[in-house]
Amino acid sequence: PLNRRGASRSALCAHAAMAAENSLAIRRSNFVGAVAFYCFCSATMLVANKAAVVSFPFPNLLLCMQFVTSVVVPRTLGALGYLEVDGLELRKVLGFLKAVAVFFATLFTSMMALRDLNVDTVIVFRSSLPLAVAIGDFLFMQRELPSGRTWGALTLTLAGSIIFARSESELRVTKCFWAFCY
């Protein structure tokens, strides 16, 4: 049967299926693009922080300056009318305090690791972290263990990390303290 526009139901269904497929393809490409952009930004910031901590050997002060900048720039843009910035509310600040403390701790340990290690070694430590998170989630958060494919990927990452560590001639366990803390 034809509808008012002269199209059959099967043609409309086929068109809807094609539109859904195209939508899925667009969402997939957007996702892949977002992941690639995140990886690019993360790697760039890691290299930039390594350069900064080498030329300005005070990681605590450097991190503090980065935090101050991340407050001052949005506030200034908000005051100039370029950005809408919500005011601080004590209730919200207290609610996010634990998350901010953990975030600060990861940034601090990362900065200290960058001070003592090369970027490659820090990346290897970071790449090994999902394995510890998966085990921690299972033990402490009562979550399911990852699938077999995920375990395979995590094990492959760990194996690559071990091979890298064994081949890295300048790697000393005493220099890895902050990386382990991360």
Protein Blocks (a to p, Z undefined) as FASTA:
>chain_A
ZZfkopafklmmmmmmmmmmmmmmmmmmmmmmmmmmmmmmmmmmmmmmmmmmmmmccfkl
mmmmmmmmmmmmmmmmmmnopaccddddfklmmmmmmmmmmmmmmmmmmmmmmmmmcfkl
mmmmmmmmmmmmmmmmmmmnopacddfklmmmmmmmmmmmmmmmmmmmklcfklmmmmmm
ZZ
